[in-house]
Amino acid sequence: MLRVWCDGSSNGRSGSPTGWGYIIEQDGRPLYSDHGGESAGTNNTAEVTAAIEGLKGLEICLDWHWRPEESIVLCSDSMYTLNSALGVQAAVKNVELVNELRNLYKRLCTDTFWVPGHSGHYFNEMCDKLAKKGRRERALEGA
C-alpha cells in the first residue's frame, strides 16, 4: 500500500504565511518527502495545498514503486481536506484548490484515512514538522 501523508500549517491569522509538508510511504517505509509554503493563506489552504503537493509528488514515485494491485491512500488530520478530495465538502471557498485536489484524488487514489492531529502518529507528526518548517522558511523570505 502506498500512503500519501500530508499536513498544513498556519499561525491562525488569515493572510499570514502558511506551510505544507508531505511524506509518501510504502509499507511503513518513507519513499519521498517535501515541504514548502505560501506567502499568505489560511489553515484550510495550507492543508489542501499539502495534499495537492503530496499527490503531485506521488506521480513521480509511481514509476518506481507502485504495483498495479496496490491501493493508494490519502492520509490527513484535516477532515476538510479529505472531504474535499472525496467531493463531500462543497467548495465555497478555495474553489480552484479544491477542484485540483479532487481531480488528482480521482485519478490516483483509492481511499482516504483520517488520523487525529497531534496524536503521536509518526508520519502525521513528521508532516506537521515539515509544514511548520515550510511556514517558517516562507515567513523568513518575506521578512
N, CA, C and O atoms as a GROMACS GRO file, in nm:
protein
  572
    1MET      N    1   0.084  -0.118   0.000
    1MET     CA    2   0.000   0.000   0.000
    1MET      C    3   0.088   0.124   0.000
    1MET      O    4   0.186   0.134   0.074
    2LEU      N    5   0.052   0.218  -0.084
    2LEU     CA    6   0.116   0.349  -0.086
    2LEU      C    7   0.027   0.446  -0.010
    2LEU      O    8  -0.094   0.450  -0.031
    3ARG      N    9   0.088   0.525   0.077
    3ARG     CA   10   0.014   0.627   0.151
    3ARG      C   11   0.079   0.762   0.128
    3ARG      O   12   0.201   0.775   0.130
    4VAL      N   13  -0.005   0.862   0.107
    4VAL     CA   14   0.041   1.000   0.097
    4VAL      C   15  -0.005   1.070   0.223
    4VAL      O   16  -0.124   1.099   0.239
    5TRP      N   17   0.089   1.097   0.314
    5TRP     CA   18   0.061   1.169   0.438
    5TRP      C   19   0.083   1.316   0.412
    5TRP      O   20   0.182   1.354   0.350
    6CYS      N   21  -0.008   1.401   0.458
    6CYS     CA   22   0.007   1.544   0.432
    6CYS      C   23  -0.044   1.626   0.550
    6CYS      O   24  -0.132   1.582   0.625
    7ASP      N   25   0.013   1.744   0.565
    7ASP     CA   26  -0.031   1.836   0.671
    7ASP      C   27   0.002   1.978   0.631
    7ASP      O   28   0.098   2.005   0.559
    8GLY      N   29  -0.081   2.070   0.679
    8GLY     CA   30  -0.060   2.212   0.656
    8GLY      C   31  -0.038   2.283   0.788
    8GLY      O   32  -0.070   2.231   0.895
    9SER      N   33   0.018   2.403   0.779
    9SER     CA   34   0.047   2.480   0.899
    9SER      C   35   0.018   2.628   0.874
    9SER      O   36   0.054   2.684   0.771
   10SER      N   37  -0.048   2.688   0.972
   10SER     CA   38  -0.070   2.833   0.970
   10SER      C   39  -0.062   2.883   1.112
   10SER      O   40  -0.065   2.805   1.207
   11ASN      N   41  -0.052   3.015   1.127
   11ASN     CA   42  -0.050   3.069   1.263
   11ASN      C   43  -0.189   3.111   1.308
   11ASN      O   44  -0.204   3.170   1.415
   12GLY      N   45  -0.290   3.081   1.228
   12GLY     CA   46  -0.427   3.111   1.266
   12GLY      C   47  -0.478   3.246   1.218
   12GLY      O   48  -0.596   3.277   1.232
   13ARG      N   49  -0.389   3.326   1.162
   13ARG     CA   50  -0.430   3.457   1.111
   13ARG      C   51  -0.438   3.451   0.959
   13ARG      O   52  -0.337   3.426   0.892
   14SER      N   53  -0.554   3.473   0.905
   14SER     CA   54  -0.573   3.471   0.761
   14SER      C   55  -0.480   3.572   0.695
   14SER      O   56  -0.465   3.684   0.743
   15GLY      N   57  -0.418   3.532   0.586
   15GLY     CA   58  -0.328   3.622   0.514
   15GLY      C   59  -0.184   3.614   0.559
   15GLY      O   60  -0.099   3.682   0.503
   16SER      N   61  -0.156   3.534   0.659
   16SER     CA   62  -0.018   3.515   0.706
   16SER      C   63   0.046   3.399   0.631
   16SER      O   64  -0.024   3.322   0.566
   17PRO      N   65   0.179   3.387   0.638
   17PRO     CA   66   0.246   3.274   0.572
   17PRO      C   67   0.193   3.139   0.621
   17PRO      O   68   0.161   3.121   0.738
   18THR      N   69   0.186   3.044   0.528
   18THR     CA   70   0.144   2.908   0.559
   18THR      C   71   0.251   2.811   0.512
   18THR      O   72   0.339   2.847   0.434
   19GLY      N   73   0.243   2.690   0.561
   19GLY     CA   74   0.337   2.587   0.520
   19GLY      C   75   0.265   2.457   0.492
   19GLY      O   76   0.153   2.435   0.538
   20TRP      N   77   0.331   2.371   0.416
   20TRP     CA   78   0.277   2.240   0.386
   20TRP      C   79   0.392   2.139   0.386
   20TRP      O   80   0.508   2.173   0.361
   21GLY      N   81   0.357   2.015   0.414
   21GLY     CA   82   0.455   1.908   0.409
   21GLY      C   83   0.386   1.777   0.377
   21GLY      O   84   0.268   1.758   0.408
   22TYR      N   85   0.460   1.686   0.315
   22TYR     CA   86   0.404   1.554   0.286
   22TYR      C   87   0.515   1.449   0.289
   22TYR      O   88   0.633   1.478   0.271
   23ILE      N   89   0.471   1.327   0.311
   23ILE     CA   90   0.558   1.210   0.306
   23ILE      C   91   0.484   1.102   0.228
   23ILE      O   92   0.367   1.075   0.255
   24ILE      N   93   0.551   1.042   0.133
   24ILE     CA   94   0.496   0.927   0.062
   24ILE      C   95   0.560   0.803   0.125
   24ILE      O   96   0.682   0.790   0.133
   25GLU      N   97   0.473   0.714   0.170
   25GLU     CA   98   0.516   0.597   0.246
   25GLU      C   99   0.462   0.471   0.181
   25GLU      O  100   0.348   0.467   0.136
   26GLN      N  101   0.544   0.369   0.178
   26GLN     CA  102   0.502   0.239   0.125
   26GLN      C  103   0.537   0.131   0.226
   26GLN      O  104   0.654   0.111   0.259
   27ASP      N  105   0.435   0.064   0.275
   27ASP     CA  106   0.455  -0.046   0.370
   27ASP      C  107   0.541  -0.005   0.488
   27ASP      O  108   0.627  -0.082   0.532
   28GLY      N  109   0.519   0.116   0.541
   28GLY     CA  110   0.590   0.163   0.658
   28GLY      C  111   0.724   0.228   0.631
   28GLY      O  112   0.790   0.275   0.725
   29ARG      N  113   0.767   0.234   0.505
   29ARG     CA  114   0.895   0.295   0.469
   29ARG      C  115   0.872   0.427   0.396
   29ARG      O  116   0.799   0.431   0.297
   30PRO      N  117   0.932   0.534   0.444
   30PRO     CA  118   0.919   0.661   0.371
   30PRO      C  119   0.996   0.653   0.240
   30PRO      O  120   1.110   0.607   0.237
   31LEU      N  121   0.932   0.696   0.131
   31LEU     CA  122   0.996   0.695  -0.001
   31LEU      C  123   1.041   0.834  -0.043
   31LEU      O  124   1.148   0.850  -0.103
   32TYR      N  125   0.960   0.933  -0.012
   32TYR     CA  126   0.986   1.068  -0.062
   32TYR      C  127   0.911   1.167   0.026
   32TYR      O  128   0.803   1.137   0.075
   33SER      N  129   0.968   1.283   0.044
   33SER     CA  130   0.901   1.388   0.121
   33SER      C  131   0.941   1.523   0.065
   33SER      O  132   1.042   1.537  -0.004
   34ASP      N  133   0.860   1.623   0.097
   34ASP     CA  134   0.890   1.759   0.056
   34ASP      C  135   0.809   1.854   0.145
   34ASP      O  136   0.717   1.813   0.215
   35HIS      N  137   0.846   1.980   0.139
   35HIS     CA  138   0.776   2.082   0.214
   35HIS      C  139   0.791   2.215   0.141
   35HIS      O  140   0.876   2.230   0.053
   36GLY      N  141   0.708   2.310   0.179
   36GLY     CA  142   0.715   2.443   0.119
   36GLY      C  143   0.615   2.532   0.189
   36GLY      O  144   0.560   2.497   0.294
   37GLY      N  145   0.592   2.647   0.131
   37GLY     CA  146   0.499   2.739   0.193
   37GLY      C  147   0.448   2.842   0.094
   37GLY      O  148   0.497   2.853  -0.018
   38GLU      N  149   0.351   2.915   0.140
   38GLU     CA  150   0.292   3.024   0.063
   38GLU      C  151   0.305   3.151   0.144
   38GLU      O  152   0.308   3.147   0.267
   39SER      N  153   0.313   3.264   0.076
   39SER     CA  154   0.331   3.391   0.147
   39SER      C  155   0.208   3.433   0.225
   39SER      O  156   0.219   3.506   0.324
   40ALA      N  157   0.090   3.389   0.183
   40ALA     CA  158  -0.034   3.425   0.253
   40ALA      C  159  -0.138   3.317   0.229
   40ALA      O  160  -0.148   3.262   0.120
   41GLY      N  161  -0.214   3.287   0.333
   41GLY     CA  162  -0.319   3.187   0.319
   41GLY      C  163  -0.391   3.164   0.449
   41GLY      O  164  -0.381   3.242   0.543
   42THR      N  165  -0.464   3.055   0.453
   42THR     CA  166  -0.539   3.014   0.572
   42THR      C  167  -0.498   2.871   0.607
   42THR      O  168  -0.425   2.806   0.532
   43ASN      N  169  -0.545   2.823   0.719
   43ASN     CA  170  -0.517   2.685   0.755
   43ASN      C  171  -0.573   2.589   0.650
   43ASN      O  172  -0.508   2.491   0.614
   44ASN      N  173  -0.694   2.616   0.601
   44ASN     CA  174  -0.753   2.526   0.502
   44ASN      C  175  -0.675   2.527   0.371
   44ASN      O  176  -0.656   2.421   0.310
   45THR      N  177  -0.629   2.643   0.326
   45THR     CA  178  -0.550   2.643   0.202
   45THR      C  179  -0.419   2.569   0.222
   45THR      O  180  -0.371   2.502   0.131
   46ALA      N  181  -0.359   2.580   0.340
   46ALA     CA  182  -0.235   2.507   0.369
   46ALA      C  183  -0.259   2.356   0.368
   46ALA      O  184  -0.178   2.281   0.313
   47GLU      N  185  -0.368   2.312   0.429
   47GLU     CA  186  -0.400   2.169   0.434
   47GLU      C  187  -0.425   2.113   0.294
   47GLU      O  188  -0.372   2.007   0.259
   48VAL      N  189  -0.504   2.182   0.214
   48VAL     CA  190  -0.535   2.135   0.080
   48VAL      C  191  -0.410   2.139  -0.009
   48VAL      O  192  -0.388   2.047  -0.088
   49THR      N  193  -0.330   2.244   0.004
   49THR     CA  194  -0.207   2.252  -0.074
   49THR      C  195  -0.113   2.137  -0.040
   49THR      O  196  -0.047   2.082  -0.128
   50ALA      N  197  -0.106   2.099   0.087
   50ALA     CA  198  -0.022   1.986   0.127
   50ALA      C  199  -0.065   1.859   0.055
   50ALA      O  200   0.018   1.782   0.008
   51ALA      N  201  -0.196   1.837   0.046
   51ALA     CA  202  -0.247   1.718  -0.022
   51ALA      C  203  -0.218   1.724  -0.172
   51ALA      O  204  -0.177   1.624  -0.231
   52ILE      N  205  -0.237   1.840  -0.232
   52ILE     CA  206  -0.209   1.855  -0.375
   52ILE      C  207  -0.061   1.828  -0.404
   52ILE      O  208  -0.028   1.752  -0.494
   53GLU      N  209   0.026   1.891  -0.327
   53GLU     CA  210   0.170   1.872  -0.349
   53GLU      C  211   0.210   1.726  -0.326
   53GLU      O  212   0.294   1.672  -0.398
   54GLY      N  213   0.149   1.664  -0.225
   54GLY     CA  214   0.179   1.522  -0.200
   54GLY      C  215   0.136   1.433  -0.314
   54GLY      O  216   0.208   1.340  -0.352
   55LEU      N  217   0.019   1.459  -0.370
   55LEU     CA  218  -0.027   1.378  -0.483
   55LEU      C  219   0.056   1.404  -0.609
   55LEU      O  220   0.078   1.313  -0.688
   56LYS      N  221   0.101   1.527  -0.627
   56LYS     CA  222   0.192   1.554  -0.738
   56LYS      C  223   0.324   1.480  -0.719
   56LYS      O  224   0.380   1.427  -0.814
   57GLY      N  225   0.374   1.478  -0.596
   57GLY     CA  226   0.496   1.403  -0.565
   57GLY      C  227   0.475   1.254  -0.586
   57GLY      O  228   0.567   1.183  -0.628
   58LEU      N  229   0.356   1.206  -0.556
   58LEU     CA  230   0.324   1.065  -0.576
   58LEU      C  231   0.337   1.026  -0.722
   58LEU      O  232   0.386   0.917  -0.754
   59GLU      N  233   0.293   1.114  -0.810
   59GLU     CA  234   0.302   1.083  -0.954
   59GLU      C  235   0.446   1.050  -0.994
   59GLU      O  236   0.468   0.966  -1.081
   60ILE      N  237   0.542   1.117  -0.933
   60ILE     CA  238   0.684   1.091  -0.962
   60ILE      C  239   0.722   0.952  -0.911
   60ILE      O  240   0.794   0.879  -0.979
   61CYS      N  241   0.675   0.916  -0.792
   61CYS     CA  242   0.712   0.788  -0.730
   61CYS      C  243   0.645   0.668  -0.795
   61CYS      O  244   0.697   0.556  -0.786
   62LEU      N  245   0.532   0.687  -0.860
   62LEU     CA  246   0.458   0.574  -0.915
   62LEU      C  247   0.540   0.492  -1.012
   62LEU      O  248   0.530   0.369  -1.013
   63ASP      N  249   0.621   0.557  -1.093
   63ASP     CA  250   0.701   0.485  -1.192
   63ASP      C  251   0.796   0.385  -1.128
   63ASP      O  252   0.825   0.280  -1.185
   64TRP      N  253   0.845   0.417  -1.009
   64TRP     CA  254   0.946   0.333  -0.946
   64TRP      C  255   0.893   0.237  -0.841
   64TRP      O  256   0.951   0.131  -0.818
   65HIS      N  257   0.784   0.273  -0.776
   65HIS     CA  258   0.745   0.198  -0.657
   65HIS      C  259   0.607   0.135  -0.659
   65HIS      O  260   0.579   0.049  -0.576
   66TRP      N  261   0.520   0.174  -0.749
   66TRP     CA  262   0.382   0.129  -0.741
   66TRP      C  263   0.362  -0.004  -0.812
   66TRP      O  264   0.413  -0.026  -0.921
   67ARG      N  265   0.287  -0.092  -0.747
   67ARG     CA  266   0.245  -0.218  -0.807
   67ARG      C  267   0.098  -0.203  -0.843
   67ARG      O  268   0.020  -0.155  -0.761
   68PRO      N  269   0.057  -0.241  -0.962
   68PRO     CA  270  -0.082  -0.216  -1.007
   68PRO      C  271  -0.191  -0.264  -0.912
   68PRO      O  272  -0.298  -0.204  -0.906
   69GLU      N  273  -0.166  -0.369  -0.838
   69GLU     CA  274  -0.267  -0.422  -0.745
   69GLU      C  275  -0.271  -0.345  -0.613
   69GLU      O  276  -0.355  -0.372  -0.527
   70GLU      N  277  -0.180  -0.250  -0.598
   70GLU     CA  278  -0.163  -0.178  -0.472
   70GLU      C  279  -0.259  -0.060  -0.462
   70GLU      O  280  -0.278   0.015  -0.558
   71SER      N  281  -0.319  -0.043  -0.344
   71SER     CA  282  -0.406   0.073  -0.321
   71SER      C  283  -0.323   0.195  -0.284
   71SER      O  284  -0.212   0.184  -0.232
   72ILE      N  285  -0.379   0.312  -0.311
   72ILE     CA  286  -0.315   0.439  -0.279
   72ILE      C  287  -0.411   0.517  -0.190
   72ILE      O  288  -0.526   0.542  -0.226
   73VAL      N  289  -0.362   0.556  -0.072
   73VAL     CA  290  -0.446   0.618   0.029
   73VAL      C  291  -0.394   0.758   0.061
   73VAL      O  292  -0.275   0.777   0.085
   74LEU      N  293  -0.484   0.855   0.062
   74LEU     CA  294  -0.453   0.991   0.104
   74LEU      C  295  -0.482   1.001   0.253
   74LEU      O  296  -0.594   0.976   0.297
   75CYS      N  297  -0.380   1.039   0.332
   75CYS     CA  298  -0.391   1.042   0.478
   75CYS      C  299  -0.372   1.185   0.528
   75CYS      O  300  -0.278   1.254   0.489
   76SER      N  301  -0.462   1.228   0.616
   76SER     CA  302  -0.456   1.365   0.667
   76SER      C  303  -0.525   1.374   0.802
   76SER      O  304  -0.608   1.290   0.836
   77ASP      N  305  -0.489   1.477   0.877
   77ASP     CA  306  -0.562   1.506   1.001
   77ASP      C  307  -0.669   1.613   0.977
   77ASP      O  308  -0.730   1.662   1.071
   78SER      N  309  -0.690   1.648   0.851
   78SER     CA  310  -0.788   1.751   0.814
   78SER      C  311  -0.908   1.686   0.744
   78SER      O  312  -0.897   1.640   0.630
   79MET      N  313  -1.022   1.684   0.814
   79MET     CA  314  -1.144   1.633   0.751
   79MET      C  315  -1.185   1.722   0.634
   79MET      O  316  -1.243   1.674   0.536
   80TYR      N  317  -1.155   1.852   0.643
   80TYR     CA  318  -1.184   1.943   0.532
   80TYR      C  319  -1.113   1.894   0.406
   80TYR      O  320  -1.172   1.889   0.298
   81THR      N  321  -0.988   1.858   0.419
   81THR     CA  322  -0.909   1.811   0.305
   81THR      C  323  -0.963   1.679   0.251
   81THR      O  324  -0.983   1.665   0.131
   82LEU      N  325  -0.987   1.583   0.339
   82LEU     CA  326  -1.035   1.452   0.294
   82LEU      C  327  -1.174   1.462   0.232
   82LEU      O  328  -1.200   1.401   0.129
   83ASN      N  329  -1.264   1.538   0.294
   83ASN     CA  330  -1.397   1.556   0.238
   83ASN      C  331  -1.392   1.631   0.105
   83ASN      O  332  -1.471   1.603   0.014
   84SER      N  333  -1.300   1.726   0.093
   84SER     CA  334  -1.284   1.797  -0.034
   84SER      C  335  -1.235   1.702  -0.142
   84SER      O  336  -1.285   1.705  -0.254
   85ALA      N  337  -1.139   1.617  -0.109
   85ALA     CA  338  -1.087   1.520  -0.206
   85ALA      C  339  -1.197   1.425  -0.254
   85ALA      O  340  -1.204   1.390  -0.371
   86LEU      N  341  -1.282   1.383  -0.160
   86LEU     CA  342  -1.390   1.290  -0.193
   86LEU      C  343  -1.508   1.356  -0.262
   86LEU      O  344  -1.593   1.287  -0.318
   87GLY      N  345  -1.514   1.489  -0.260
   87GLY     CA  346  -1.627   1.560  -0.317
   87GLY      C  347  -1.743   1.574  -0.221
   87GLY      O  348  -1.851   1.617  -0.262
   88VAL      N  349  -1.723   1.539  -0.094
   88VAL     CA  350  -1.828   1.551   0.008
   88VAL      C  351  -1.840   1.696   0.052
   88VAL      O  352  -1.951   1.744   0.079
   89GLN      N  353  -1.728   1.766   0.058
   89GLN     CA  354  -1.722   1.906   0.101
   89GLN      C  355  -1.753   1.996  -0.019
   89GLN      O  356  -1.680   1.993  -0.118
   90ALA      N  357  -1.859   2.074  -0.011
   90ALA     CA  358  -1.891   2.167  -0.119
   90ALA      C  359  -1.787   2.279  -0.120
   90ALA      O  360  -1.759   2.340  -0.017
   91ALA      N  361  -1.731   2.304  -0.237
   91ALA     CA  362  -1.628   2.407  -0.250
   91ALA      C  363  -1.693   2.544  -0.261
   91ALA      O  364  -1.739   2.584  -0.368
   92VAL      N  365  -1.696   2.616  -0.149
   92VAL     CA  366  -1.748   2.752  -0.147
   92VAL      C  367  -1.630   2.849  -0.154
   92VAL      O  368  -1.633   2.946  -0.230
   93LYS      N  369  -1.528   2.822  -0.076
   93LYS     CA  370  -1.402   2.896  -0.081
   93LYS      C  371  -1.295   2.803  -0.137
   93LYS      O  372  -1.314   2.682  -0.142
   94ASN      N  373  -1.185   2.860  -0.178
   94ASN     CA  374  -1.072   2.780  -0.227
   94ASN      C  375  -1.112   2.688  -0.342
   94ASN      O  376  -1.062   2.576  -0.353
   95VAL      N  377  -1.201   2.735  -0.427
   95VAL     CA  378  -1.260   2.651  -0.532
   95VAL      C  379  -1.154   2.591  -0.624
   95VAL      O  380  -1.160   2.472  -0.655
   96GLU      N  381  -1.059   2.672  -0.669
   96GLU     CA  382  -0.956   2.620  -0.760
   96GLU      C  383  -0.872   2.513  -0.693
   96GLU      O  384  -0.844   2.409  -0.753
   97LEU      N  385  -0.830   2.538  -0.568
   97LEU     CA  386  -0.750   2.439  -0.497
   97LEU      C  387  -0.828   2.309  -0.475
   97LEU      O  388  -0.776   2.200  -0.497
   98VAL      N  389  -0.953   2.322  -0.433
   98VAL     CA  390  -1.035   2.203  -0.408
   98VAL      C  391  -1.057   2.125  -0.537
   98VAL      O  392  -1.051   2.002  -0.535
   99ASN      N  393  -1.083   2.192  -0.647
   99ASN     CA  394  -1.101   2.122  -0.774
   99ASN      C  395  -0.974   2.050  -0.818
   99ASN      O  396  -0.980   1.938  -0.868
  100GLU      N  397  -0.859   2.114  -0.798
  100GLU     CA  398  -0.732   2.049  -0.832
  100GLU      C  399  -0.713   1.924  -0.746
  100GLU      O  400  -0.673   1.819  -0.796
  101LEU      N  401  -0.740   1.936  -0.617
  101LEU     CA  402  -0.728   1.820  -0.527
  101LEU      C  403  -0.822   1.708  -0.570
  101LEU      O  404  -0.781   1.593  -0.578
  102ARG      N  405  -0.948   1.741  -0.597
  102ARG     CA  406  -1.045   1.638  -0.639
  102ARG      C  407  -0.999   1.565  -0.763
  102ARG      O  408  -1.008   1.443  -0.771
  103ASN      N  409  -0.950   1.639  -0.861
  103ASN     CA  410  -0.905   1.577  -0.986
  103ASN      C  411  -0.787   1.484  -0.963
  103ASN      O  412  -0.785   1.373  -1.016
  104LEU      N  413  -0.690   1.528  -0.885
  104LEU     CA  414  -0.576   1.442  -0.854
  104LEU      C  415  -0.619   1.318  -0.777
  104LEU      O  416  -0.576   1.207  -0.806
  105TYR      N  417  -0.705   1.337  -0.677
  105TYR     CA  418  -0.753   1.225  -0.596
  105TYR      C  419  -0.826   1.123  -0.684
  105TYR      O  420  -0.798   1.003  -0.674
  106LYS      N  421  -0.917   1.169  -0.767
  106LYS     CA  422  -0.994   1.077  -0.853
  106LYS      C  423  -0.902   0.996  -0.945
  106LYS      O  424  -0.927   0.878  -0.970
  107ARG      N  425  -0.798   1.059  -0.993
  107ARG     CA  426  -0.706   0.993  -1.086
  107ARG      C  427  -0.612   0.894  -1.017
  107ARG      O  428  -0.575   0.793  -1.075
  108LEU      N  429  -0.574   0.924  -0.892
  108LEU     CA  430  -0.465   0.848  -0.830
  108LEU      C  431  -0.504   0.759  -0.713
  108LEU      O  432  -0.445   0.652  -0.694
  109CYS      N  433  -0.601   0.800  -0.634
  109CYS     CA  434  -0.624   0.735  -0.504
  109CYS      C  435  -0.741   0.638  -0.504
  109CYS      O  436  -0.831   0.646  -0.587
  110THR      N  437  -0.737   0.548  -0.408
  110THR     CA  438  -0.844   0.452  -0.389
  110THR      C  439  -0.918   0.474  -0.257
  110THR      O  440  -1.028   0.422  -0.239
  111ASP      N  441  -0.859   0.548  -0.164
  111ASP     CA  442  -0.921   0.563  -0.033
  111ASP      C  443  -0.861   0.683   0.040
  111ASP      O  444  -0.762   0.741  -0.003
  112THR      N  445  -0.924   0.717   0.153
  112THR     CA  446  -0.871   0.820   0.243
  112THR      C  447  -0.857   0.760   0.382
  112THR      O  448  -0.919   0.659   0.415
  113PHE      N  449  -0.774   0.825   0.463
  113PHE     CA  450  -0.757   0.783   0.602
  113PHE      C  451  -0.741   0.908   0.687
  113PHE      O  452  -0.655   0.992   0.660
  114TRP      N  453  -0.824   0.920   0.790
  114TRP     CA  454  -0.815   1.033   0.882
  114TRP      C  455  -0.739   0.989   1.006
  114TRP      O  456  -0.766   0.883   1.062
  115VAL      N  457  -0.645   1.071   1.049
  115VAL     CA  458  -0.572   1.048   1.172
  115VAL      C  459  -0.590   1.171   1.260
  115VAL      O  460  -0.578   1.283   1.210
  116PRO      N  461  -0.618   1.154   1.389
  116PRO     CA  462  -0.630   1.273   1.475
  116PRO      C  463  -0.497   1.348   1.479
  116PRO      O  464  -0.391   1.288   1.497
  117GLY      N  465  -0.503   1.478   1.462
  117GLY     CA  466  -0.382   1.561   1.466
  117GLY      C  467  -0.316   1.558   1.603
  117GLY      O  468  -0.384   1.553   1.706
  118HIS      N  469  -0.186   1.563   1.603
  118HIS     CA  470  -0.106   1.571   1.726
  118HIS      C  471  -0.138   1.456   1.822
  118HIS      O  472  -0.141   1.474   1.944
  119SER      N  473  -0.160   1.339   1.765
  119SER     CA  474  -0.192   1.222   1.847
  119SER      C  475  -0.075   1.125   1.857
  119SER      O  476  -0.088   1.016   1.914
  120GLY      N  477   0.040   1.166   1.803
  120GLY     CA  478   0.159   1.083   1.814
  120GLY      C  479   0.182   0.988   1.698
  120GLY      O  480   0.278   0.911   1.700
  121HIS      N  481   0.098   0.992   1.595
  121HIS     CA  482   0.121   0.906   1.479
  121HIS      C  483   0.247   0.953   1.407
  121HIS      O  484   0.257   1.070   1.370
  122TYR      N  485   0.341   0.864   1.387
  122TYR     CA  486   0.473   0.901   1.336
  122TYR      C  487   0.467   0.984   1.207
  122TYR      O  488   0.522   1.094   1.203
  123PHE      N  489   0.402   0.934   1.104
  123PHE     CA  490   0.405   1.005   0.976
  123PHE      C  491   0.328   1.137   0.983
  123PHE      O  492   0.368   1.235   0.920
  124ASN      N  493   0.219   1.142   1.058
  124ASN     CA  494   0.147   1.268   1.074
  124ASN      C  495   0.232   1.370   1.148
  124ASN      O  496   0.234   1.488   1.111
  125GLU      N  497   0.302   1.327   1.251
  125GLU     CA  498   0.389   1.419   1.327
  125GLU      C  499   0.504   1.470   1.240
  125GLU      O  500   0.542   1.587   1.248
  126MET      N  501   0.560   1.383   1.157
  126MET     CA  502   0.668   1.425   1.067
  126MET      C  503   0.618   1.526   0.964
  126MET      O  504   0.688   1.622   0.932
  127CYS      N  505   0.497   1.505   0.912
  127CYS     CA  506   0.438   1.601   0.818
  127CYS      C  507   0.412   1.735   0.885
  127CYS      O  508   0.432   1.840   0.824
  128ASP      N  509   0.370   1.731   1.010
  128ASP     CA  510   0.348   1.854   1.085
  128ASP      C  511   0.478   1.933   1.097
  128ASP      O  512   0.480   2.055   1.080
  129LYS      N  513   0.587   1.863   1.127
  129LYS     CA  514   0.717   1.929   1.137
  129LYS      C  515   0.760   1.988   1.002
  129LYS      O  516   0.812   2.099   0.997
  130LEU      N  517   0.737   1.913   0.894
  130LEU     CA  518   0.771   1.965   0.761
  130LEU      C  519   0.689   2.089   0.727
  130LEU      O  520   0.742   2.187   0.674
  131ALA      N  521   0.560   2.086   0.759
  131ALA     CA  522   0.473   2.200   0.730
  131ALA      C  523   0.514   2.323   0.809
  131ALA      O  524   0.516   2.434   0.755
  132LYS      N  525   0.548   2.305   0.935
  132LYS     CA  526   0.594   2.418   1.017
  132LYS      C  527   0.726   2.473   0.964
  132LYS      O  528   0.749   2.594   0.966
  133LYS      N  529   0.812   2.384   0.918
  133LYS     CA  530   0.939   2.428   0.858
  133LYS      C  531   0.912   2.512   0.732
  133LYS      O  532   0.974   2.616   0.712
  134GLY      N  533   0.819   2.466   0.649
  134GLY     CA  534   0.782   2.541   0.529
  134GLY      C  535   0.727   2.678   0.562
  134GLY      O  536   0.758   2.776   0.495
  135ARG      N  537   0.643   2.686   0.666
  135ARG     CA  538   0.586   2.815   0.708
  135ARG      C  539   0.695   2.908   0.759
  135ARG      O  540   0.697   3.026   0.724
  136ARG      N  541   0.787   2.856   0.841
  136ARG     CA  542   0.897   2.939   0.893
  136ARG      C  543   0.985   2.991   0.780
  136ARG      O  544   1.023   3.108   0.778
  137GLU      N  545   1.017   2.902   0.687
  137GLU     CA  546   1.100   2.946   0.573
  137GLU      C  547   1.031   3.053   0.491
  137GLU      O  548   1.095   3.150   0.450
  138ARG      N  549   0.902   3.038   0.467
  138ARG     CA  550   0.827   3.138   0.389
  138ARG      C  551   0.821   3.270   0.466
  138ARG      O  552   0.834   3.377   0.406
  139ALA      N  553   0.802   3.265   0.598
  139ALA     CA  554   0.798   3.388   0.679
  139ALA      C  555   0.932   3.460   0.676
  139ALA      O  556   0.938   3.583   0.671
  140LEU      N  557   1.040   3.384   0.677
  140LEU     CA  558   1.175   3.445   0.672
  140LEU      C  559   1.201   3.510   0.538
  140LEU      O  560   1.266   3.615   0.530
  141GLU      N  561   1.150   3.448   0.430
  141GLU     CA  562   1.166   3.506   0.296
  141GLU      C  563   1.097   3.642   0.287
  141GLU      O  564   1.144   3.732   0.218
  142GLY      N  565   0.984   3.654   0.356
  142GLY     CA  566   0.905   3.777   0.349
  142GLY      C  567   0.954   3.885   0.443
  142GLY      O  568   0.911   4.000   0.434
  143ALA      N  569   1.046   3.849   0.535
  143ALA     CA  570   1.092   3.947   0.636
  143ALA      C  571   1.195   4.042   0.580
  143ALA      O  572   1.243   4.129   0.652
   0.00000   0.00000   0.00000
